[in-house]
Amino acid sequence: MPDGFTLAVFAAKLCVLAAALMSAGLGWAIALGGDLARRVRPNVVVGSALAAALCYAILLLTMNAQLGGAWASALDPMTFGWIWPGRQAQVLVLSLGLVAAVAASLAKLGLLGLAAALLIAASFSLSGHAAGLEDGLSAQIGVAIHGLAASFWFIAPLLLWPRGVGDGSDASAVSRFSEAAVWMVPMVFAAGGYLAWRLAGGLTELFTTPYGQLLTAKFAVALVALALGAVNKQLVSRILAADLPRGRRLLQITLSADTVLFFTALALVTWATTVSGPAS
């Protein structure tokens, strides 16, 4: 059973990933423009950016406490000096991405939104198991690509939730999102599959080691979410155009299920990278 320090690190890391993915996904929405961009509220972007920054600070403190073996060690500058070098580059790039996301939401600049998504995705690759691999550059690139595409997919429930107006924006947003998802989803699975194979140490290890099994479970959850996305694209979008009230009800059901699946997948990969870990 993981100790309190490990569980605290897990919770803080999960919060960081969720908030950072949300900020990057909102940057994507601004970059794509149209009804998706119009659904992005600056206060939501500011809130997600602040949450990511706050949770990262908590993550650093809990890691410091874990290293010192006591909660009183959370502010110990000596042990923090051992943690900070491995996190410094990630903090810088993530901070730049969060600032870019906020600026993009205020200025409504698509290129700035894209820059935010790219920077936040790149920050994911600067720490963690992929960064620790020998000759791990390809794995780090895979992490960045996976994070970039996953952030767009992660934000779907917030962006596509029916607004309750009769101007056709619900159907338009689903259609625009689906057009982009055709390109994003293959990126998620190609990069995610490569990372799972590389980090687990091989195909067999994906099914025979606890770490590999967690990654495989996360992949299976993502497949279910993909299936729901296909339902939205092929069925719900058509029903929205033909029968708005019924289409909205169906969309709420699929997006609610997507939310549960996304956070389950995120929790699985966070648990794998915090509590379990690769064999080598």
QUIBEL-V211514 format. One record per residue. N is the residue number from 0. RES is the residue in one small letter. PSI is psi in whole degrees, -180 to 180 (none if undefined). BURIAL is + if it has 24 or more other C-alpha atoms within 12 Angstrom, else -. D_FIRST is the distance of its C-alpha to the first C-alpha in Angstrom with 1 decimal. Layout:
# QUIBEL-V211514
((N/RES/PSI/BURIAL/D_FIRST) (N/RES/PSI/BURIAL/D_FIRST))
This chain:
# QUIBEL-V211514
((0/m/127/-/0.0) (1/p/146/-/3.8) (2/d/177/-/6.4) (3/g/-36/-/9.5) (4/f/-45/+/11.5) (5/t/-42/+/9.7) (6/l/-36/-/9.7) (7/a/-41/+/13.3) (8/v/-43/+/14.3) (9/f/-47/+/13.2) (10/a/-43/+/15.2) (11/a/-41/+/18.1) (12/k/-40/+/18.4) (13/l/-43/+/18.5) (14/c/-43/+/21.2) (15/v/-48/+/23.1) (16/l/-45/+/23.2) (17/a/-46/+/24.3) (18/a/-40/+/27.0) (19/a/-42/+/28.2) (20/l/-39/+/28.6) (21/m/-45/+/30.5) (22/s/-44/+/32.8) (23/a/-42/+/33.5) (24/g/-38/+/34.1) (25/l/-34/+/36.5) (26/g/-42/+/38.2) (27/w/-46/+/38.7) (28/a/-41/+/40.3) (29/i/-40/+/42.7) (30/a/-36/+/43.6) (31/l/-24/+/44.4) (32/g/-166/+/46.7) (33/g/-148/-/48.3) (34/d/-29/+/46.7) (35/l/-47/+/43.2) (36/a/-37/+/44.1) (37/r/-19/+/45.9) (38/r/-6/+/42.7) (39/v/119/+/40.9) (40/r/130/+/41.1) (41/p/-37/+/41.1) (42/n/-30/-/39.1) (43/v/-41/+/36.2) (44/v/-45/+/36.3) (45/v/-42/+/36.4) (46/g/-44/+/33.5) (47/s/-38/+/31.3) (48/a/-44/+/32.3) (49/l/-39/+/31.7) (50/a/-42/+/28.3) (51/a/-44/+/27.4) (52/a/-45/+/28.8) (53/l/-45/+/27.2) (54/c/-32/+/23.7) (55/y/-40/+/24.3) (56/a/-42/+/25.3) (57/i/-39/+/22.1) (58/l/-46/+/20.1) (59/l/-41/+/22.2) (60/l/-42/+/21.7) (61/t/-37/+/17.9) (62/m/-39/+/17.9) (63/n/-42/+/20.4) (64/a/-41/+/18.4) (65/q/-43/+/15.4) (66/l/-38/+/18.0) (67/g/-14/-/19.7) (68/g/11/-/16.7) (69/a/148/-/18.0) (70/w/-27/-/18.9) (71/a/-17/-/22.5) (72/s/-1/-/22.3) (73/a/-31/+/22.1) (74/l/14/-/25.9) (75/d/115/-/26.4) (76/p/-25/-/29.0) (77/m/-51/-/28.4) (78/t/-31/+/24.8) (79/f/-32/+/25.8) (80/g/-22/-/28.5) (81/w/-30/-/26.0) (82/i/-43/+/24.2) (83/w/-43/-/27.4) (84/p/-35/-/29.3) (85/g/-10/-/26.8) (86/r/-12/+/26.8) (87/q/-48/-/30.4) (88/a/-40/-/31.9) (89/q/-43/+/29.4) (90/v/-43/+/30.0) (91/l/-50/-/33.7) (92/v/-42/+/33.9) (93/l/-43/+/31.6) (94/s/-43/+/33.7) (95/l/-41/+/36.9) (96/g/-42/+/35.6) (97/l/-41/+/34.7) (98/v/-41/+/38.1) (99/a/-38/+/39.8) (100/a/-45/+/38.2) (101/v/-46/+/39.5) (102/a/-40/+/42.9) (103/a/-39/+/43.2) (104/s/-32/+/42.5) (105/l/-39/+/45.2) (106/a/-12/-/47.7) (107/k/46/+/47.1) (108/l/116/+/47.3) (109/g/-42/+/45.9) (110/l/-35/-/45.8) (111/l/-36/+/43.8) (112/g/-41/+/41.3) (113/l/-41/+/41.0) (114/a/-40/+/40.6) (115/a/-47/+/37.7) (116/a/-42/+/35.9) (117/l/-44/+/36.6) (118/l/-44/+/35.5) (119/i/-42/+/32.2) (120/a/-41/+/31.5) (121/a/-35/+/32.5) (122/s/-31/+/30.1) (123/f/-29/+/27.1) (124/s/-7/+/28.3) (125/l/3/+/28.5) (126/s/160/+/24.9) (127/g/-171/+/21.8) (128/h/-38/+/21.5) (129/a/-39/+/25.1) (130/a/-21/+/26.6) (131/g/-5/-/25.1) (132/l/146/-/26.7) (133/e/137/-/29.8) (134/d/49/-/32.7) (135/g/14/-/30.4) (136/l/-43/-/33.1) (137/s/-36/-/33.4) (138/a/-39/+/29.6) (139/q/-41/+/30.0) (140/i/-40/+/33.0) (141/g/-40/+/31.0) (142/v/-45/+/28.4) (143/a/-45/+/31.3) (144/i/-44/+/33.0) (145/h/-45/+/30.0) (146/g/-38/+/29.2) (147/l/-47/+/32.9) (148/a/-40/+/33.3) (149/a/-33/+/30.1) (150/s/-39/+/31.0) (151/f/-43/+/34.1) (152/w/-38/+/32.5) (153/f/-32/+/29.7) (154/i/-2/+/32.5) (155/a/-49/+/34.3) (156/p/-38/+/33.3) (157/l/-42/+/34.6) (158/l/-35/+/37.7) (159/l/-3/+/38.7) (160/w/130/+/38.1) (161/p/136/+/41.6) (162/r/-11/+/43.6) (163/g/22/-/46.0) (164/v/156/-/49.2) (165/g/31/-/51.8) (166/d/6/-/52.6) (167/g/5/-/50.9) (168/s/-29/+/48.2) (169/d/-50/+/45.4) (170/a/-39/+/46.8) (171/s/-41/+/47.7) (172/a/-42/+/44.2) (173/v/-42/+/42.7) (174/s/-45/+/45.4) (175/r/-41/+/44.9) (176/f/-43/+/41.2) (177/s/-37/+/41.6) (178/e/-43/-/44.1) (179/a/-35/+/41.7) (180/a/-27/+/38.7) (181/v/-34/-/40.8) (182/w/-34/-/40.4) (183/m/-44/+/36.9) (184/v/-46/+/35.0) (185/p/-35/-/36.1) (186/m/-43/+/35.0) (187/v/-49/+/31.5) (188/f/-36/+/31.1) (189/a/-50/-/33.0) (190/a/-41/+/31.1) (191/g/-41/+/27.7) (192/g/-43/+/28.5) (193/y/-44/+/29.6) (194/l/-43/+/26.6) (195/a/-46/+/24.2) (196/w/-44/+/26.3) (197/r/-44/+/26.7) (198/l/-37/+/23.1) (199/a/-26/+/21.8) (200/g/5/+/24.6) (201/g/170/-/26.7) (202/l/-42/-/27.2) (203/t/-40/-/25.8) (204/e/-22/-/22.5) (205/l/-22/+/22.2) (206/f/-11/-/21.7) (207/t/-8/-/20.3) (208/t/149/-/17.4) (209/p/-41/-/14.1) (210/y/-48/+/15.4) (211/g/-37/+/18.8) (212/q/-36/+/17.7) (213/l/-43/+/16.2) (214/l/-38/+/19.5) (215/t/-40/+/21.5) (216/a/-42/+/19.9) (217/k/-40/+/20.8) (218/f/-40/+/24.3) (219/a/-41/-/24.8) (220/v/-41/+/24.0) (221/a/-34/+/26.5) (222/l/-39/+/29.0) (223/v/-42/-/29.0) (224/a/-38/+/29.6) (225/l/-41/+/32.4) (226/a/-40/-/33.9) (227/l/-36/+/34.1) (228/g/-39/+/35.7) (229/a/-36/+/38.3) (230/v/-42/+/39.0) (231/n/-42/+/39.6) (232/k/-46/+/41.9) (233/q/-29/-/43.8) (234/l/-56/+/44.0) (235/v/-39/+/43.0) (236/s/-36/+/45.1) (237/r/-40/-/48.1) (238/i/-36/+/47.6) (239/l/-39/+/47.3) (240/a/-30/+/50.7) (241/a/-35/-/52.3) (242/d/89/-/50.7) (243/l/-50/+/49.0) (244/p/-44/-/47.5) (245/r/-41/-/46.1) (246/g/-40/+/44.8) (247/r/-40/+/43.0) (248/r/-46/-/41.3) (249/l/-40/+/40.1) (250/l/-40/+/39.0) (251/q/-39/+/36.9) (252/i/-49/-/35.2) (253/t/-38/+/34.4) (254/l/-34/+/33.3) (255/s/-44/-/31.0) (256/a/-40/+/29.3) (257/d/-42/+/29.3) (258/t/-46/+/27.5) (259/v/-44/-/24.6) (260/l/-42/+/24.6) (261/f/-45/+/24.8) (262/f/-30/+/21.9) (263/t/-47/+/19.8) (264/a/-42/+/20.9) (265/l/-40/+/20.2) (266/a/-39/+/16.6) (267/l/-46/+/16.0) (268/v/-33/+/17.7) (269/t/-41/+/16.0) (270/w/-42/+/12.5) (271/a/-39/+/14.0) (272/t/-8/+/15.6) (273/t/-46/+/12.9) (274/v/-40/+/9.5) (275/s/-88/+/11.0) (276/g/153/+/14.6) (277/p/163/+/17.6) (278/a/-29/-/18.2) (279/s/none/-/20.8))
